[in-house]
Amino acid sequence: MKTGVCYYPEHWPEEQWAHDAAHMRKLGLSVIRIGEFAWSRLETQDGKLHLDWLERAIDTLHEAGLSVVLGTPTATPPRWMLDRHPDMLAVDADGRIRDFGSRRHYCFSHEPYLDECRRIVTLLAERFGQHPAIMAWQTDNEYGCHSTSISYSPHALAAFQRWCATQYADVEALNLAWGNVFWSMEYDNFEQIGLPVGTVTESNPAHQLAFWRFSSDQIKRFNRAQVDIIRKHSPGRDVLHNFMGNFVEFDHHDVSTDLDIATWDNYPLGFLTRDNGDADDQQAFLRTGHPDGSAFHHDLYRGCCNGRWWVMEQQPGPVNWAPYNPSPVDGMVRLWGWEAYAHGAEVMSYFRWRQAPFAQEQTHTGLLLSNGDADVAASEVATLNRELAEVAAFDVGELMRSDTPVSESPNVAESLKSLPVHSDVAIVFSYAGIAIQDIQLPGGSSYSPLGFCQRVHSACRQWGVNVDIVSPAASLDQYRLVLVCTSTEDEDDLVKRLQSAHKQHQAVIALFPGTGSRSHDYTMPDNLPPGYFQQLLPLQIIRSESLPAEQSMTATDSHGLSRSCSQWRERIASSIEPRMSFGDGWGFHYEQDHIHYINAIPEKNALIPMIGELLVEAGIPCRELGAYLRTQRIGPYQLAFNFGKQAVELDKALGTVLNFHHDTPLLVGSRTLGQAEVAVWVAG
């Protein structure tokens, strides 16, 4: 794994660039992202280009031995662009214009703006596409950030009507598919179709889902336009985009089909406080981030581009945008780097090089303070790079017998390439399935389909196993346990892949509430949910209920074993006897021939042992690690991470089942693992 940083030469005097580049090199950084917000400096007014400064910046970095990721600047159209295209701005659900003065102020459906983007990307690709420093291109920046995936502008309306005409061909087919006979919502032509907003009560869920799919397709189309230009003028360079955490407003799997590498922006402390940390988690992991928060996204984005993924922006200290912004405990920046390595990252890039002394992100830390002095993270990054080189040298056997310093060996760069991550467990993750659940909230207002999927992933990780998160279109034949927790859409193709994994490769399959409950057009399957998934085991959902999160329900079996559930429960009709029953007679947990249907949402204290039982059934070696210790296997290496305040004795905590023995030598770390500490050893 290489390390890098996001750098903004346009923010600093040109005479400082060479010093910055040398300092980056000294810290062990090698990949530098630039340019993604610089349009106003590249084109100061309509048609007046200034690309020479960017070439000098690229040359300066290249002369220091650094590689460059050049970002297209289309996330920040300059002010003069709005004078030329005043109707290019997105519109929110309340009809307010998303105006100039920050970033991402454009509508994906505005054709003239897309033409402007093609023009600037072409100019950049023609000028710099063959420059020896350019190793990759980043398209735009953080698609959808600040709730910009969806726009309700006149341009979006017209494009949506055209999209509907393409999808359905005949308006009567659309009426039938959407069930528009309900409430007399039928259309006479496609031009009558509005946007699913501003209605007296809720709009048709089929209409909402279609608009979500359309909006996702618009992002894919926008991205593809840039990718095609870059591939034409800069062949052989990777093209990537930086996705975000806890973000499901469009289909990332679909957009990734046009990319070489999926990258994402990782802010563990910001995400914990803003998105998905309950009170207990925020108390326990305030300065470390949730032990599985980063890992979930590492595994998710590893599944987007055939295993190729980076962290494009890594939190180096307090950020500026969360409800509150704590400082990470000493050692966490180093740990986050090792964690990314363990999950197969090719590059770990930090945001940002130097803290900005102006504008919106003044309190967002960097590797350097705004005056150029090193901040805390700089030393941790240097330590990480030194340790990565040492482990890489161990992997290159001849270096262990050489007098050549590790950091100077020509073989280290080759051995720092990402190693394979092998997983026996797969979680099938569907962006469309999450959208379907979010539209009508079958689990109640407190239920989050993304959050539940993260809980399933976390439960697996607490048993010390690697996990792949894959799209519904992925092959499943290599897995021993497949967990389906967001596939609300009734998909015959997915069922066939599950059958193949089960029948040909003896995989254990577990389906969770909502599986196969809606069609592509948001209607109920003719044969009741779970639709096509009834080919896997004979059962039907005859009732579904949602309950407050605090309303716990307990299911018990004949031996007195109990499992607590909450939020969402389904009543099953089946010839299969349930393993457990609730007090009111509803069954819980149906299984036949190693295929399971878990028809209620298990609470944390129930989900963890249930996952453990499934792992044992699948024959996957595992050991319960508890809340704070995590492990990950990559290539020949096993790594352990301690997110808790209490030190962990690895000899006691791991055991031989996770490739750790009393005489196992450590390449990094010690056998007593303190908070934010890492251990690395050769497994087996």
C-alpha positions in Angstrom: 0.0 0.0 0.0 1.2 3.5 -0.9 0.3 6.6 1.0 -0.6 10.0 -0.3 -2.2 13.3 0.4 -4.6 15.9 -1.0 -2.8 19.0 -1.9 -4.0 22.4 -3.1 -1.1 24.3 -4.8 -3.5 27.1 -5.8 -3.9 27.9 -2.1 -0.2 28.6 -1.5 2.6 30.7 -3.0 4.4 29.0 -5.9 7.7 29.3 -4.2 6.5 27.0 -1.5 5.6 24.1 -3.8 9.0 22.6 -4.0 9.5 22.6 -0.3 6.1 21.0 0.2 6.9 18.3 -2.3 10.2 17.5 -0.6 8.5 17.3 2.7 5.9 15.0 1.4 8.6 12.7 0.0 10.4 12.8 3.4 7.3 11.6 5.2 7.1 8.6 2.7 4.1 9.9 0.7 4.1 9.1 -3.0 0.6 9.8 -4.4 -0.7 13.4 -4.5 -4.2 14.5 -5.5 -4.6 18.0 -6.9 -7.0 20.1 -9.0 -10.5 18.9 -8.1 -11.7 22.3 -6.8 -9.5 24.6 -9.0 -11.8 25.6 -11.9 -11.8 29.3 -11.1 -8.0 29.4 -11.3 -7.9 27.2 -14.4 -10.4 29.4 -16.3 -10.7 32.8 -14.7 -13.6 33.8 -16.9 -15.5 32.4 -19.8 -12.9 31.1 -22.3 -9.8 32.6 -20.6 -7.6 29.6 -19.7 -4.7 29.5 -17.3 -3.3 26.0 -17.3 0.4 26.8 -17.1 0.4 27.1 -13.3 -1.1 23.6 -13.0 1.6 22.2 -15.3 4.3 23.8 -13.1 2.7 22.3 -10.0 2.6 18.8 -11.7 6.2 19.3 -12.8 7.3 20.2 -9.3 5.7 17.1 -7.8 7.1 14.9 -10.5 10.6 16.3 -9.9 10.3 15.2 -6.3 9.4 11.7 -7.4 5.7 12.0 -6.6 2.8 10.6 -8.6 -0.2 12.7 -9.3 -4.0 12.0 -9.3 -5.5 14.9 -11.3 -9.1 15.7 -10.3 -11.6 17.2 -12.8 -12.9 20.5 -11.3 -16.5 20.0 -12.1 -17.8 19.9 -8.5 -17.0 23.7 -8.3 -18.2 25.6 -11.3 -16.9 29.2 -11.1 -19.2 32.2 -10.7 -19.0 33.3 -14.3 -20.5 29.9 -15.3 -23.7 30.9 -13.6 -23.9 34.1 -15.6 -23.7 32.0 -18.7 -26.1 29.3 -17.4 -28.3 30.8 -14.7 -30.6 27.8 -14.8 -27.9 25.2 -14.1 -28.5 25.1 -10.3 -30.2 22.2 -8.6 -33.5 22.7 -6.8 -34.4 21.1 -3.5 -37.7 19.3 -2.6 -39.1 22.6 -1.3 -38.4 24.4 -4.6 -35.4 26.4 -3.2 -32.4 26.9 -5.6 -29.1 25.4 -4.3 -27.2 28.6 -5.0 -23.6 29.6 -5.5 -21.2 30.1 -2.6 -20.0 26.6 -1.6 -19.7 23.6 -3.9 -21.7 21.0 -5.9 -24.0 23.8 -7.1 -25.2 22.1 -10.3 -28.0 19.9 -11.5 -26.9 16.6 -13.1 -29.7 17.0 -15.7 -28.6 20.3 -17.0 -27.3 19.5 -20.5 -25.4 22.8 -21.2 -23.5 22.4 -17.9 -22.6 18.8 -18.9 -21.2 20.2 -22.2 -19.1 22.7 -20.2 -17.8 19.8 -18.1 -16.9 17.9 -21.3 -15.1 21.0 -22.5 -12.9 21.5 -19.4 -12.2 17.8 -19.0 -11.1 17.6 -22.6 -8.8 20.6 -22.2 -7.2 19.0 -19.1 -6.9 15.6 -20.6 -5.4 16.9 -23.9 -2.9 19.0 -21.9 -1.9 16.6 -19.2 -3.1 13.2 -20.3 0.4 12.0 -21.3 2.4 13.7 -18.5 4.6 11.1 -16.9 3.5 12.2 -13.4 -0.2 11.5 -14.0 -0.9 8.0 -12.6 -4.7 8.4 -12.3 -7.7 10.8 -12.7 -10.5 11.5 -10.3 -13.8 12.5 -11.8 -15.5 15.4 -10.0 -15.7 15.1 -6.2 -18.0 13.2 -3.9 -21.1 12.7 -6.1 -24.2 13.5 -4.1 -22.5 15.2 -1.2 -24.7 17.8 0.6 -27.9 16.0 -0.7 -27.2 16.9 -4.3 -27.9 13.5 -5.9 -31.5 14.5 -6.6 -32.7 17.8 -8.1 -36.2 18.9 -8.7 -35.3 21.5 -11.3 -37.2 22.0 -14.6 -34.3 20.3 -16.4 -34.6 17.3 -14.1 -38.3 17.1 -14.8 -37.9 17.1 -18.5 -35.1 14.5 -18.3 -37.2 12.3 -16.0 -40.1 12.4 -18.5 -37.7 11.3 -21.3 -36.3 8.6 -19.0 -39.8 7.2 -18.3 -40.6 7.1 -22.0 -37.4 5.2 -22.7 -38.0 2.7 -19.8 -41.7 2.0 -20.5 -42.2 3.0 -24.2 -45.9 3.2 -23.7 -47.6 5.3 -21.0 -50.2 2.6 -20.4 -47.3 0.2 -19.6 -46.1 2.7 -17.0 -49.6 3.1 -15.5 -49.9 -0.7 -15.2 -46.4 -1.1 -13.7 -46.8 1.7 -11.1 -50.4 0.7 -10.2 -51.7 4.2 -11.2 -55.3 3.0 -11.2 -55.0 3.5 -7.4 -56.4 7.0 -6.5 -56.9 7.8 -10.3 -53.2 8.6 -10.8 -53.2 7.4 -14.4 -51.4 9.5 -17.1 -52.4 10.1 -20.7 -48.9 10.8 -21.9 -45.3 11.1 -20.5 -45.4 14.9 -20.5 -48.0 14.8 -17.7 -45.6 13.0 -15.3 -44.4 15.3 -12.6 -41.7 14.8 -9.9 -42.7 12.9 -6.7 -42.7 15.9 -4.5 -45.2 18.4 -3.2 -48.2 16.1 -3.3 -51.0 16.4 -0.8 -50.0 13.2 0.9 -47.3 10.7 0.1 -46.6 10.1 -3.6 -46.8 6.7 -5.2 -43.8 4.7 -4.0 -43.3 3.3 -7.5 -43.0 6.9 -8.7 -40.5 7.6 -5.9 -38.4 4.6 -6.8 -38.4 5.4 -10.5 -37.2 8.9 -9.7 -34.4 7.4 -7.5 -33.3 5.1 -10.3 -33.5 8.0 -12.8 -31.3 10.2 -10.5 -28.8 7.4 -10.1 -28.7 6.9 -13.9 -28.0 10.7 -14.3 -25.0 10.5 -12.1 -23.7 7.5 -14.0 -24.2 9.3 -17.3 -22.5 12.4 -16.0 -19.5 10.4 -14.7 -19.3 8.3 -17.9 -19.1 11.5 -20.0 -15.9 12.4 -18.2 -14.5 8.9 -18.2 -14.8 8.5 -21.9 -12.8 11.7 -22.5 -10.1 10.7 -20.1 -9.7 7.3 -21.6 -9.4 8.8 -25.1 -6.7 11.3 -24.2 -4.9 9.6 -21.3 -4.8 5.9 -22.1 -3.3 3.6 -19.5 -4.1 5.7 -16.5 -6.6 4.6 -14.0 -9.9 6.5 -13.6 -11.5 6.7 -10.2 -14.1 8.6 -8.1 -14.1 9.3 -4.4 -17.4 8.0 -2.9 -18.5 8.7 0.6 -19.3 6.9 3.9 -22.9 6.0 5.0 -24.2 7.2 1.6 -26.8 5.4 -0.4 -28.5 8.1 -2.5 -27.4 6.4 -5.8 -26.2 3.0 -7.0 -22.4 3.0 -6.5 -22.1 -0.4 -8.0 -23.6 0.9 -11.2 -21.4 4.0 -11.4 -18.3 1.9 -10.6 -18.7 -0.2 -13.8 -17.1 2.7 -15.7 -14.2 3.1 -13.2 -11.0 1.3 -12.7 -10.8 2.0 -8.9 -13.4 2.8 -6.3 -12.1 5.2 -3.7 -13.9 6.6 -0.6 -13.4 9.4 1.9 -13.0 8.0 5.4 -13.8 10.2 8.5 -14.3 7.7 11.3 -14.9 10.2 14.1 -17.1 12.5 12.0 -19.3 9.5 10.8 -19.7 8.2 14.4 -21.0 11.5 15.7 -23.0 12.5 12.7 -24.5 9.3 11.3 -24.5 6.0 13.1 -23.3 6.2 16.7 -25.8 5.4 19.5 -25.1 6.9 22.9 -23.1 3.9 24.1 -20.9 3.8 20.9 -20.2 7.5 21.1 -19.1 7.1 24.6 -16.9 4.1 23.9 -15.5 5.1 20.6 -15.5 8.9 20.7 -11.8 9.2 19.8 -11.3 5.9 17.8 -14.4 5.6 15.6 -16.5 2.5 15.7 -14.3 -0.7 15.3 -16.4 -1.7 12.2 -17.3 1.7 10.7 -14.3 2.0 8.4 -14.0 -1.7 7.9 -17.6 -1.8 6.5 -16.8 0.7 3.8 -13.4 -0.8 3.1 -15.2 -4.1 2.4 -18.0 -2.4 0.5 -15.8 -0.4 -1.9 -13.4 -3.4 -2.4 -16.5 -5.0 -4.0 -17.2 -2.2 -6.4 -14.2 -2.5 -8.9 -13.1 -6.1 -8.8 -11.1 -5.7 -5.6 -9.3 -2.4 -6.5 -10.0 0.4 -4.0 -8.3 3.3 -2.2 -9.0 5.6 0.6 -8.8 9.0 -1.1 -9.4 11.2 1.9 -8.4 9.9 5.4 -9.2 11.9 8.6 -5.9 13.1 10.2 -7.5 14.9 13.2 -10.6 16.8 14.1 -12.8 17.7 11.2 -15.1 20.7 10.8 -18.5 19.4 9.7 -19.8 16.9 12.3 -22.1 17.9 15.3 -18.9 17.8 17.4 -15.4 17.1 16.3 -13.1 15.3 18.8 -9.4 14.7 18.3 -8.4 11.0 17.7 -6.5 9.3 20.4 -2.8 9.1 19.8 -2.0 6.2 17.4 -5.4 6.1 15.6 -4.1 7.7 12.4 -1.5 5.0 12.2 -4.1 2.3 13.1 -6.5 3.5 10.4 -3.6 3.2 7.9 -2.9 -0.4 8.9 -6.6 -1.1 8.8 -6.9 0.0 5.2 -3.8 -2.1 4.3 -5.4 -5.1 5.9 -8.6 -4.7 3.9 -6.6 -4.5 0.6 -6.2 -0.8 -0.1 -3.8 0.2 -2.8 -3.4 3.8 -1.6 -4.2 5.6 1.7 -4.4 9.3 1.0 -4.8 11.9 3.8 -7.0 15.0 3.7 -5.3 17.4 3.7 -1.6 18.4 3.4 -1.8 21.8 5.2 -4.7 23.1 7.2 -6.5 25.9 5.4 -6.4 29.3 7.2 -9.4 30.6 5.3 -13.0 29.8 4.1 -15.2 26.9 5.2 -12.7 24.3 6.4 -10.4 26.3 8.7 -10.9 23.9 11.6 -10.3 20.8 9.5 -6.9 19.5 10.4 -4.2 18.4 8.0 -0.9 16.7 8.2 0.6 20.2 8.7 -0.7 23.2 10.6 -1.6 26.2 8.5 1.8 27.8 9.3 3.6 24.7 7.8 4.6 23.0 11.1 3.9 19.3 11.4 0.7 18.3 13.2 0.4 15.2 15.2 -0.7 13.0 12.3 2.5 13.7 10.3 4.6 11.6 12.6 2.1 8.8 12.7 2.1 8.7 8.9 5.9 8.6 8.8 5.8 5.7 11.3 3.2 3.9 9.2 5.2 4.2 6.0 8.4 3.0 7.8 6.5 -0.1 9.1 4.8 -0.8 5.8 8.3 -0.8 4.2 9.6 -3.2 6.9 6.7 -5.6 6.4 7.1 -5.4 2.7 10.8 -6.2 3.0 9.9 -9.2 5.1 7.7 -10.4 2.2 10.6 -10.0 -0.2 12.8 -12.7 1.3 16.1 -11.6 -0.1 16.0 -8.3 1.7 16.2 -10.0 5.0 19.7 -11.1 4.0 20.7 -7.8 2.5 22.7 -4.9 3.8 20.5 -2.5 1.7 18.4 -0.2 3.9 14.7 -1.2 3.6 13.5 2.2 2.6 16.0 2.3 -0.3 15.4 -1.1 -1.8 14.0 -1.1 -5.3 11.9 -4.1 -4.4 9.9 -2.5 -1.7 7.6 -0.5 -4.0 6.7 -3.7 -5.9 6.0 -5.6 -2.7 3.9 -2.8 -1.3 1.2 -3.6 -3.9 -2.0 -4.7 -2.4 -2.2 -8.4 -1.4 -5.3 -10.5 -1.9 -8.1 -10.5 0.7 -9.8 -13.9 1.0 -13.2 -14.0 2.6 -15.5 -17.0 3.3 -18.4 -14.7 4.2 -20.3 -12.4 1.8 -23.0 -9.8 2.5 -25.2 -9.1 -0.5 -25.6 -5.3 -0.6 -28.3 -3.7 -2.8 -28.5 0.1 -3.2 -31.9 -0.3 -4.8 -33.1 -2.5 -2.0 -32.2 0.1 0.5 -34.0 2.7 -1.5 -37.1 0.5 -1.6 -37.0 0.2 2.2 -36.3 3.8 2.8 -39.4 4.9 0.8 -42.0 3.3 3.0 -40.0 2.3 6.1 -41.4 -1.2 6.6 -39.3 -1.4 9.8 -40.7 1.8 11.2 -39.3 5.3 11.5 -36.4 4.2 13.7 -35.3 1.5 11.4 -32.3 2.0 9.0 -31.7 -0.7 6.4 -28.1 0.6 6.0 -27.7 0.5 9.7 -29.0 -3.0 10.0 -26.6 -4.2 7.3 -23.8 -2.5 9.2 -24.8 -4.4 12.3 -24.7 -7.7 10.5 -21.3 -6.9 9.2 -20.2 -5.9 12.7 -21.5 -9.1 14.1 -19.4 -11.1 11.6 -16.3 -9.0 12.5 -16.8 -9.7 16.2 -16.1 -13.4 15.3 -12.8 -12.5 13.7 -13.7 -13.4 10.1 -13.1 -11.5 6.8 -16.2 -10.3 5.0 -16.8 -9.3 1.4 -19.7 -6.9 0.6 -20.9 -7.6 -2.9 -23.5 -6.4 -5.3 -26.6 -8.5 -6.2 -25.0 -9.2 -9.5 -21.8 -10.7 -8.1 -20.9 -14.4 -8.3 -21.4 -16.1 -4.9 -19.8 -19.5 -5.6 -16.6 -18.9 -3.6 -18.4 -18.2 -0.3 -19.3 -20.6 2.5 -21.8 -18.2 4.2 -23.9 -15.7 2.3 -26.0 -13.1 4.2 -28.8 -11.3 2.3 -30.1 -8.3 4.3 -30.9 -5.5 1.9 -32.2 -7.3 -1.2 -35.7 -6.0 -1.0 -36.1 -6.2 -4.7 -37.4 -9.6 -6.0 -34.6 -10.7 -8.3 -34.7 -14.1 -10.0 -31.1 -13.8 -11.1 -29.9 -13.3 -7.5 -31.9 -16.4 -6.5 -30.2 -18.4 -9.2 -26.8 -17.3 -7.9 -27.8 -18.2 -4.4 -28.9 -21.6 -5.6 -25.6 -22.2 -7.3 -23.6 -21.3 -4.2 -25.8 -23.5 -2.1 -26.2 -26.6 -4.4 -22.8 -26.6 -6.1 -20.7 -25.3 -3.3 -22.6 -26.1 -0.1 -22.9 -22.5 1.1 -25.1 -21.6 4.0 -27.6 -18.9 3.1 -29.3 -16.5 5.5 -32.1 -14.2 4.4 -33.3 -11.3 6.6 -36.7 -9.4 6.8 -37.9 -7.8 3.6 -36.0 -10.1 1.2 -37.8 -10.2 -2.2 -40.8 -8.2 -0.9 -41.2 -5.8 -3.8 -40.9 -5.9 -7.6 -38.7 -3.7 -9.7 -41.6 -1.3 -9.9 -42.4 -1.4 -6.2 -45.4 -3.8 -6.3 -45.9 -6.9 -4.2 -45.0 -10.2 -5.8 -48.0 -12.1 -7.1 -47.2 -15.1 -4.9 -46.5 -12.9 -1.9 -43.1 -12.1 -0.5 -40.4 -13.3 -0.6 -41.3 -13.8 -4.3 -38.7 -15.7 -6.3 -36.8 -16.4 -3.1 -39.5 -19.0 -2.3 -37.5 -21.2 -4.7 -34.9 -21.4 -1.9 -37.3 -22.5 0.9 -41.1 -22.8 1.0 -42.6 -19.9 3.0 -44.7 -16.8 2.5 -44.9 -13.6 4.4 -48.6 -13.1 5.3 -48.2 -10.1 7.6 -45.5 -7.6 8.5 -45.4 -5.2 11.5 -43.1 -2.4 12.6 -42.7 -1.5 16.3 -40.8 1.2 18.3 -37.1 0.4 18.8 -37.6 0.1 22.5 -40.4 -2.5 22.1 -38.4 -5.7 22.4 -39.9 -9.1 21.6 -38.5 -12.4 22.8 -38.6 -15.7 20.9 -37.7 -18.9 22.7 -37.2 -22.5 21.7 -38.1 -25.7 23.5 -34.8 -25.8 25.4 -35.2 -22.3 26.8 -32.8 -20.5 24.5 -34.1 -17.0 23.7 -33.5 -14.3 21.1 -34.6 -10.7 21.5 -35.9 -8.8 18.4 -37.3 -5.4 17.7 -38.5 -2.9 15.1 -39.6 -5.3 12.3 -41.3 -8.7 12.4 -42.9 -10.8 9.7 -45.5 -13.6 10.2 -44.7 -16.7 8.1 -46.9 -19.3 6.5 -44.8 -22.4 5.9 -44.6 -26.2 6.1 -41.3 -25.6 7.9 -41.4 -25.6 11.7 -39.8 -22.5 13.2 -36.9 -22.9 15.5 -38.4 -20.5 18.0 -41.7 -18.9 18.8 -42.7 -15.5 20.2 -45.2 -15.3 23.1 -48.1 -14.5 20.8 -47.5 -17.6 18.7 -45.7 -16.1 15.7 -42.8 -18.3 14.7 -39.2 -17.1 14.4 -36.2 -18.3 12.4 -37.1 -20.8 9.7 -34.4 -23.2 8.2 -34.3 -26.0 5.7 -31.2 -27.6 4.3 -28.9 -24.9 5.5 -31.0 -22.0 4.1 -32.3 -19.7 6.8 -35.1 -17.1 6.8 -34.7 -14.8 9.9 -38.1 -13.0 10.0 -37.5 -10.4 12.6 -34.7 -7.9 13.3 -32.4 -9.4 16.0 -31.1 -7.0 18.7 -27.4 -6.8 19.1 -27.3 -9.4 22.0 -29.1 -11.8 19.7 -27.5 -11.1 16.4 -23.9 -11.8 17.5 -24.6 -15.4 18.7 -26.8 -16.0 15.7 -24.0 -15.1 13.3 -21.6 -17.2 15.3 -24.0 -20.2 14.9 -24.1 -19.6 11.1 -20.3 -19.4 10.9 -20.0 -22.7 12.8 -22.7 -24.3 10.5 -20.7 -23.1 7.5 -17.5 -24.6 8.9 -15.7 -21.3 9.1 -13.1 -21.0 11.9 -14.0 -18.2 14.2 -13.6 -16.9 17.8 -15.6 -14.2 19.5 -13.5 -11.1 20.0 -15.8 -8.8 22.0 -16.5 -5.2 21.3 -13.1 -3.7 21.0 -10.6 -6.2 19.4 -10.7 -6.8 15.6 -8.6 -8.9 13.3 -8.2 -9.1 9.5 -6.3 -11.5 7.2 -4.6 -10.3 4.0 -2.3 -12.5 2.0 0.0 -14.2 4.4 -0.5 -11.6 7.2 -2.9 -11.5 10.1 -3.5 -8.2 11.8 -5.1 -7.2 15.1 -6.4 -3.8 16.2 -7.4 -2.6 19.7 -10.1 0.1 19.7 -10.7 -0.2 23.5 -9.1 1.6 26.4 -8.1 -1.6 28.1 -5.0 -3.5 26.9 -5.6 -6.9 25.3 -3.4 -10.0 25.9 -3.3 -11.5 22.4 -2.3 -14.9 23.6 -5.6 -15.1 25.6 -7.9 -13.2 23.3 -7.1 -14.8 19.9 -6.1 -18.4 20.3 -4.9 -20.7 17.6 -8.2 -20.6 15.6 -7.1 -17.1 14.4 -3.5 -18.2 13.5 -2.0 -16.9 16.7 0.2 -19.1 18.9 2.2 -18.6 22.0 5.5 -18.5 20.0 4.1 -16.5 17.0 6.7 -13.8 16.2 5.3 -10.3 15.6 6.4 -8.2 12.7 4.7 -5.1 14.2 3.4 -4.5 17.7 3.5 -6.5 20.9 1.6 -9.3 22.5 0.0 -6.9 24.9 -2.0 -4.6 22.6 -2.9 -1.2 24.1 -5.5 1.2 22.8 -5.0 2.3 19.1 -2.2 -0.3 18.8 -1.7 -2.8 15.9 -0.1 -6.2 15.7 1.0 -7.9 12.5 2.2 -11.5 12.1 2.5 -14.1 9.5 -0.6 -16.4 9.7 -0.4 -20.1 9.8 
